[in-house]
Amino acid sequence: MSKTVRSARRGLIAGVIAGLALTGVAMDAQAEQLAKNLFGAKTLPAATAPKSYGFYSKGCFSGGVAIATDGPNWQAMRLSRNRRWGHPAMINLIEKLARDSAQDGWPGLLLGDISQPRGGPMLTGHASHQIGLDADIWLTPMPDKRLSASERENMSATLMVDEKTHLVKDKLWTKAHTNLLKRAASYPEVERILVNPGIKKKLCDTVSGDRSWLGKVRPFWGHDYHFHIRIGCQPGSTECRGQEKVAAGDGCDKSLAWWFTEEPWRPNKNPDAPKARDIMTMKSLPAACVAVLNAPSPVSEVAVTVRGLGSPQPTIAATSSSSTPVTANAFSEIPLDRIPIPMFRPDPAQ
């Protein structure tokens, strides 16, 4: 081997080593950054297979799809937050609930936050909703008109609970609210429904006949104008960490009575302590979340938007360039080769 060739080879090896070192430095620097800033900046999901990583309050997910801003039985609220994304199983469940609850007489769903495009901690708001398996549904019935963008940003949800007594405002609660929660709890993939303790008590006091579904409805702080649906880790998400199963029974026992003592409502002893999302770095999340964060995006928002029953499967084809999100509407015209199909769609007959 000539001296010139040996010198060139040494130079090449040195360059590769330097490149790897720089990559390692870059990854280390990314690992120290606040995860909420990195995930909050992503406008489209990771164009890879649908998987959830980590726990509901510390994780991320790939292969997300969005639910359309408008559907036959739903309207999405607070569009500026870009939180209409979830694991395909979660989005399919919401669309199914919208369909089924319409048959029960509910006028339609107003959708709150689901997840960011790739999950992770949010810039504001929730501690959970990080792995694409949580969703908030307003307890306000959908109006009989399509809301404007301004109305979706500024319209207030109906507060169902008296803040002093922690009891439901009887003049606001209807049988339709009970039926909606019962329908949501009826799906086997739903593991928990979080509601305000006052709402749980109202159900305990008024539901007759079959009460088996009440066990899934769990009291928790907040949730006085919406309910929170949580589904379990999905097949293929081997790095997803599930939650313990709910206790047996209807939950209308001493555990509920505790919520109507002084203890749950005492002032926070350390109100200025930073929230977990405000200090959580990439290093705090599952290692796979770095790959999720750096994965390519799909060709457009429209390509990965679920529009309703019969939609085709969303493509997860990636593009190396940054795509500008397009607000997808279930009633708008989309070229046939761009119509999305939800993954893992349940049998419509079920």
Phi, psi and omega in degrees: 000130183288160179298324181295317180294317179298320180295319180295320180295317179299322179295320180295314180298317179298321179294319179297315180299318179296319180296317178297321179297317179296321178298317179297319178297317180297318180293321177297319180296319179295322182298333182272349182284155177293126183296326183297326179289320182288313180286327179293339181275348182279127182261347180225159183283175174280123185278063177225180183300147180292117178210143174254141182235131176088207185248167184303329181250011178199085182180200181198180176206158180241168177065030182289154172233159179254152169267142182302151180297329180225134175224178181303328184228027179203160169219136179271140182253164176051055186298332183296341181284340182055051181239038178266016189257151176192173170301142181309325179296324179290316181295319178298321180295317180298315180297322178293317178299319179300318180293309186292320182290334174296323177292334178279351180105002177282132187297341182143158184269138165258117188268127173269212184288140170249276175209167169288167184306324179240016180071220182076173179295145183268156178298324180219158170090237195299150168272325180267213182065025187264343186241017173079015185240015178237149176206144177254133177239127179293149173271005174272125178297148178295132177291166183273027175218162175277125182286146176284168178300320180294318179296323180293332179277328192247342180297134180269143173284159180281123178281115189271349190237139174288124186291340181271315183270343184063025178249153179296142173283108189302327183290345181261333186280137180229166175300329180297326177296316178298316181297323179296314180293322178296318179298314180298320181288343184287341183282130183297331181286343178282122181262327182214148168232118182266130178223166174296145179307326179296324178290318176302316180296319179300318178295315180300324184279341190240339183284129176241171181072230181291116179245008185299328183288342183297335181299331179285340183274112189246135178285142178201157179303152181072215176052038180262352175234357179211166170241155188245121177262134176231127175254165184276172177302138186265156178306136181095342179267073186290342180259013176272135181252116183280176180254154178300148178295151179293154181294155178294155179099182184268356178077009180263061189223207181300328180297328176282321181301327180303326182292346181251029168251180181285331190305313184294342189249009178294146180301147177298129181289340181224068187295339182270000179296136181294145176285156184305319183295336183278351179233357184286120177262171177300329179297336181283340184270165174306145183303327181296341182292337175294315178294321177299316181297323185265000181292153178293161180266160172290173185295331179192168175294319182303323183294342182233038179245129177272125186252350179141180183306129178092359178295145177286179183282134180292139175282147175247023177302134185261161172228142181281342180270160179284128180261142176274122182299144176244130180289117185267135181237133184294345181257356184277157178282129177230135178308143186303327182279002180242002181289128182280153175238130178289141177280154176053040183293131178291156177299124181302337182282346184282000000 
